[in-house]
Amino acid sequence: MKKLIFFALCTFAVLAASCSLKQMAIDTVIDSLSGDAGSVFTGDDDPQLIADALPFSLKLYEALLTQSPEHEGLLFTTGMGFIMYANAFVQTPSDQLPDIEFEKRSEMRARAKKLYLRGRDYLLDALEVRYPGFKEAALFGDVSEHLAATEDEDVAYLYWCGAGWFGAISIDSFDMRLGMTRDNAIALVNRAFEIDETWGDGTIHEFYISYYGALPVMLGGSEEKARYHFERAVELSKGQKPGPYVSLATAVSIKNQNVVEFRELLNTALEIENDDPDSRLVTIITQDKARWLLEHIDDFFLVL
């Protein structure tokens, strides 16, 4: 009997060690994927390659999350990945489809909305790990108390969560239930801005260009605020990001039917040379959008 007990204990010890080693290996992979490995994507100069590779990577992240569901870094990477994919590789291509492909455009926009919300939920899960009760408050109540507790290290989480959430809202104006969460969505971005308005070399200001420029005045839209955030975004990025120029052109110049400004802004965006590995891919995608807008300029202006 003693030998049997000893054998059982030894077997348990081996299994426990095996499980521990497996978890250690998983944690090592997760830490590497949620660390600086993101530049493998953002630093690439081939958008199509990234468009093809990202879905597999995102599913890998989701599989790893089943093993470590409260890993903040992986939750952030996964959430941000879904939001970036939705914007760059689903919504933007849908916006560039001709009117005769209305049904396909609608399908792609519906898919983009789902991906935005999927990313948002992972980011809310990450914030929930840091601040218990955050997710429920954000989705169903008043999130202000939880936001007041957030700090510098939360800025990226707040921005991407709010931006992805607002992306889903703006892509489907007929979803009234989702629209009712608009205040909490923008509250997350506002809090990120309040903590560090310089974050991401003006990334939050770039969001506000589109936000204030596209919204009707009755809902808080303001050309003056859009232009202020444009100037600040350009200043913080030292003029090395095409995003602010494209955002102002699409949100304000078209609304004002100012074709001269539209051309000037987009041509300036195309002149930017940026080899920063943290933003190379975004630069290329944004400049591709600028070219498409110039090529289809007659779709946006009554008089050229």
Phi and psi in degrees as a GROMACS rama.xvg file:
@    title "Ramachandran Plot"
@    xaxis  label "Phi"
@    yaxis  label "Psi"
@TYPE xy
-61.2831  -39.5696  LYS-2
-64.4064  -38.4926  LYS-3
-65.348  -43.2599  LEU-4
-64.3693  -42.0889  ILE-5
-62.2379  -42.3151  PHE-6
-63.2318  -41.8032  PHE-7
-63.6272  -42.3061  ALA-8
-64.6379  -40.5984  LEU-9
-64.2342  -42.0757  CYS-10
-62.0839  -43.893  THR-11
-62.0755  -40.4122  PHE-12
-63.7937  -41.5087  ALA-13
-63.9805  -44.7682  VAL-14
-64.1806  -41.5219  LEU-15
-63.4713  -42.4756  ALA-16
-63.7628  -39.5551  ALA-17
-62.6624  -44.8721  SER-18
-64.2439  -39.3692  CYS-19
-64.3773  -43.4839  SER-20
-64.0804  -38.7173  LEU-21
-62.2064  -44.7869  LYS-22
-66.2902  -36.8509  GLN-23
-62.2091  -41.4866  MET-24
-65.0227  -42.9335  ALA-25
-62.0868  -44.1403  ILE-26
-63.2889  -36.5278  ASP-27
-64.4306  -44.3677  THR-28
-63.1454  -45.3629  VAL-29
-60.7608  -45.2758  ILE-30
-61.4526  -38.4805  ASP-31
-70.5977  -37.6409  SER-32
-72.4614  -29.7267  LEU-33
-97.4393  9.74747  SER-34
-100.242  -126.988  GLY-35
-84.6736  2.16401  ASP-36
-65.1947  -14.8676  ALA-37
-59.635  -25.7972  GLY-38
-66.3851  -17.7861  SER-39
-59.6249  -32.9293  VAL-40
-88.932  -52.8003  PHE-41
-67.9221  -23.0253  THR-42
-91.2058  -1.15793  GLY-43
-77.1055  152.299  ASP-44
-109.517  15.7795  ASP-45
-124.277  90.5149  ASP-46
-56.8574  -36.7729  PRO-47
-66.2481  -38.1199  GLN-48
-61.0192  -43.4342  LEU-49
-68.6641  -38.9637  ILE-50
-59.7941  -37.3798  ALA-51
-76.3985  -32.9932  ASP-52
-85.2977  -31.6607  ALA-53
-59.287  -43.6636  LEU-54
-56.1417  -42.3029  PRO-55
-63.0502  -44.7884  PHE-56
-61.3704  -42.7587  SER-57
-64.4996  -38.127  LEU-58
-68.538  -34.1501  LYS-59
-63.3026  -43.9357  LEU-60
-59.8265  -42.813  TYR-61
-64.3289  -37.3303  GLU-62
-64.7818  -41.1596  ALA-63
-67.8915  -31.9388  LEU-64
-66.2648  -24.1021  LEU-65
-66.999  -23.4555  THR-66
-89.9758  -31.5535  GLN-67
-136.348  73.0951  SER-68
-67.4947  -11.8971  PRO-69
-113.833  20.9495  GLU-70
-77.4399  105.726  HIS-71
-57.1889  -44.8789  GLU-72
-62.2531  -42.7446  GLY-73
-72.3306  -36.0864  LEU-74
-60.8638  -41.6822  LEU-75
-64.875  -49.0373  PHE-76
-60.3729  -41.7512  THR-77
-66.4066  -47.8519  THR-78
-61.4305  -47.8642  GLY-79
-61.8551  -39.4995  MET-80
-61.1602  -44.2974  GLY-81
-64.6892  -38.8877  PHE-82
-69.1284  -43.1484  ILE-83
-63.6802  -41.8682  MET-84
-64.0651  -43.1358  TYR-85
-59.3483  -43.0578  ALA-86
-74.8063  -50.7542  ASN-87
-77.8789  -35.5202  ALA-88
-116.734  0.50688  PHE-89
-126.176  -59.5375  VAL-90
-67.0489  -48.6337  GLN-91
-59.335  -47.9846  THR-92
-60.4036  -34.2947  PRO-93
-66.7004  -35.9898  SER-94
-66.0564  -22.0684  ASP-95
-96.6638  3.52627  GLN-96
-75.6001  145.447  LEU-97
-68.3517  160.446  PRO-98
-59.4326  -29.48  ASP-99
-68.2262  -16.2126  ILE-100
-101.646  42.2943  GLU-101
-58.4517  -42.4214  PHE-102
-65.2486  -42.7094  GLU-103
-65.5484  -39.0749  LYS-104
-61.2751  -43.4163  ARG-105
-63.1921  -40.8864  SER-106
-63.786  -43.3026  GLU-107
-67.6367  -37.6803  MET-108
-69.2524  -36.0463  ARG-109
-64.5762  -39.2632  ALA-110
-66.6458  -42.703  ARG-111
-59.1556  -41.2612  ALA-112
-59.5137  -45.4154  LYS-113
-63.3849  -39.5432  LYS-114
-69.2585  -39.1835  LEU-115
-57.4528  -47.6064  TYR-116
-69.2637  -33.0461  LEU-117
-63.2642  -45.0713  ARG-118
-64.5637  -43.1064  GLY-119
-55.8697  -43.9915  ARG-120
-65.4962  -37.0872  ASP-121
-64.7986  -39.3611  TYR-122
-69.104  -36.8212  LEU-123
-64.0197  -36.4231  LEU-124
-63.1456  -39.3378  ASP-125
-64.5252  -43.0049  ALA-126
-68.2381  -30.2931  LEU-127
-65.2478  -37.8047  GLU-128
-61.6568  -40.4037  VAL-129
-77.5221  -37.2849  ARG-130
-133.082  87.8381  TYR-131
-51.9113  131.454  PRO-132
97.2359  -8.03933  GLY-133
-62.6988  -45.8956  PHE-134
-64.0813  -47.1866  LYS-135
-63.862  -40.2879  GLU-136
-64.8155  -39.7694  ALA-137
-67.7156  -38.7054  ALA-138
-83.33  -32.7491  LEU-139
-127.841  -2.5243  PHE-140
-148.029  -142.352  GLY-141
-102.337  114.223  ASP-142
-94.1093  0.741019  VAL-143
-59.0268  -40.1836  SER-144
-63.3142  -42.049  GLU-145
-69.2475  -37.8048  HIS-146
-63.9166  -35.198  LEU-147
-62.0661  -24.2155  ALA-148
-86.9377  -12.3608  ALA-149
-70.0483  154.651  THR-150
-130.614  -173.094  GLU-151
-52.7429  -43.0565  ASP-152
-69.3331  -8.26445  GLU-153
-95.9925  -6.10946  ASP-154
-57.254  -48.7573  VAL-155
-62.21  -39.7221  ALA-156
-62.4419  -46.2787  TYR-157
-65.3586  -44.2134  LEU-158
-63.4679  -52.417  TYR-159
-65.5774  -36.5825  TRP-160
-64.3087  -49.461  CYS-161
-65.6049  -41.6048  GLY-162
-66.2817  -42.2373  ALA-163
-65.8317  -41.3402  GLY-164
-61.2412  -47.4017  TRP-165
-67.504  -30.6088  PHE-166
-60.9201  -41.7988  GLY-167
-66.4182  -38.8721  ALA-168
-65.6635  -46.7003  ILE-169
-70.8736  -23.4647  SER-170
-82.7387  -14.7993  ILE-171
-139.691  84.4412  ASP-172
-70.7071  -11.0102  SER-173
-88.4669  -8.16447  PHE-174
-84.5247  88.9489  ASP-175
-66.5729  -36.1125  MET-176
-63.4799  -44.0162  ARG-177
-67.9762  -38.3742  LEU-178
-59.9996  -28.648  GLY-179
-69.8202  -12.3694  MET-180
-94.6147  6.09388  THR-181
-56.0962  -41.957  ARG-182
-60.9862  -41.3907  ASP-183
-71.0637  -35.0343  ASN-184
-61.5691  -49.3618  ALA-185
-72.0684  -25.5765  ILE-186
-62.3472  -35.0272  ALA-187
-65.8342  -44.2778  LEU-188
-65.5972  -42.169  VAL-189
-60.4987  -38.4791  ASN-190
-68.1375  -40.4271  ARG-191
-59.8458  -42.5471  ALA-192
-63.9015  -40.2233  PHE-193
-64.1997  -38.3383  GLU-194
-72.5304  -46.0038  ILE-195
-155.66  93.1197  ASP-196
-72.3668  -11.3583  GLU-197
-90.5519  -5.61332  THR-198
-54.189  139.644  TRP-199
64.7418  30.4806  GLY-200
53.0904  41.1229  ASP-201
96.0436  14.218  GLY-202
-58.8292  -41.2922  THR-203
-68.1446  -38.0524  ILE-204
-61.1302  -38.344  HIS-205
-62.0487  -39.2488  GLU-206
-59.9967  -43.7168  PHE-207
-67.8452  -25.7805  TYR-208
-58.0078  -50.1668  ILE-209
-70.4202  -39.055  SER-210
-61.8521  -54.794  TYR-211
-75.4494  -29.9536  TYR-212
-74.1314  -34.0754  GLY-213
-89.716  -27.9069  ALA-214
-69.311  142.722  LEU-215
-63.1707  152.149  PRO-216
-57.2875  -38.8815  VAL-217
-64.4935  -18.5435  MET-218
-105.108  8.89771  LEU-219
107.994  3.04286  GLY-220
-65.7409  149.745  GLY-221
-159.946  115.308  SER-222
-63.6764  -36.8541  GLU-223
-60.0371  -44.4584  GLU-224
-68.3654  -38.8626  LYS-225
-59.971  -43.9437  ALA-226
-69.7298  -35.2779  ARG-227
-60.9236  -47.64  TYR-228
-67.8622  -30.1628  HIS-229
-62.1957  -49.9589  PHE-230
-60.5256  -41.7302  GLU-231
-69.253  -38.7392  ARG-232
-63.6289  -42.6729  ALA-233
-64.398  -41.2006  VAL-234
-62.3853  -48.5509  GLU-235
-68.2837  -31.6677  LEU-236
-89.9821  0.277388  SER-237
56.1337  31.2822  LYS-238
69.5062  17.9071  GLY-239
-102.761  12.8215  GLN-240
-125.077  127.645  LYS-241
-75.3109  -16.6947  PRO-242
-54.0699  -48.2955  GLY-243
-58.842  -38.0468  PRO-244
-68.5373  -42.4921  TYR-245
-68.4956  -38.5626  VAL-246
-63.4067  -45.3203  SER-247
-67.4945  -37.4565  LEU-248
-63.304  -42.3103  ALA-249
-81.3204  -32.9456  THR-250
-88.3595  -30.4128  ALA-251
-117.73  -49.1881  VAL-252
-61.3953  -41.3671  SER-253
-66.701  -43.8337  ILE-254
-58.8886  -39.0551  LYS-255
-84.4342  -4.15912  ASN-256
54.417  41.1418  GLN-257
-99.3748  86.3442  ASN-258
-69.8472  -30.6837  VAL-259
-64.8859  -48.2055  VAL-260
-63.2974  -40.8052  GLU-261
-54.9489  -50.5139  PHE-262
-63.8372  -44.2293  ARG-263
-61.0451  -44.4022  GLU-264
-63.7916  -45.8375  LEU-265
-70.5966  -36.693  LEU-266
-66.7604  -36.1588  ASN-267
-63.7832  -41.4578  THR-268
-59.5497  -38.2553  ALA-269
-74.5208  -19.3773  LEU-270
-82.3606  -12.2196  GLU-271
-73.0537  131.93  ILE-272
-113.68  115.829  GLU-273
-137.313  110.965  ASN-274
-104.964  15.0615  ASP-275
-61.5422  120.177  ASP-276
-60.5152  -21.3483  PRO-277
-78.2515  -14.7329  ASP-278
-139.917  8.88473  SER-279
-59.1838  -47.4151  ARG-280
-63.2151  -43.8615  LEU-281
-62.1952  -39.157  VAL-282
-60.7712  -46.3276  THR-283
-63.8167  -46.0549  ILE-284
-63.2001  -42.0756  ILE-285
-66.9637  -39.1047  THR-286
-70.5226  -32.6205  GLN-287
-62.233  -39.1871  ASP-288
-65.2886  -40.0612  LYS-289
-61.993  -41.5926  ALA-290
-63.1225  -43.941  ARG-291
-62.3006  -41.3342  TRP-292
-62.6065  -41.1927  LEU-293
-67.6433  -37.4781  LEU-294
-68.9876  -24.6404  GLU-295
-114.668  30.8534  HIS-296
-59.1895  -32.293  ILE-297
-71.5395  -8.97487  ASP-298
-80.2035  -15.0412  ASP-299
-114.436  -12.245  PHE-300
-129.321  136.823  PHE-301
-74.3281  -37.2052  LEU-302
-127.698  123.475  VAL-303
